[in-house]
Amino acid sequence: MVKFRGVKSGDDHFRSLRNDYLPTFHRHADDYLQYLLKAVMLGMR
């Protein structure tokens, strides 16, 4: 549980840095990359 909290705070820190330097950052591929692993796993069945 402690490690998970550390990862989350690191993720928030990275997101704030990204938003400071690239405030208009948005990629449509980011919306679908989270499903890529699931699609690959289903394809391998």
ABEGO torsion letter per residue (X at the ends): XAAAAAAAAAAAAAAAAAAAABAABBBAAAAAAAAAAAAAAAAAX
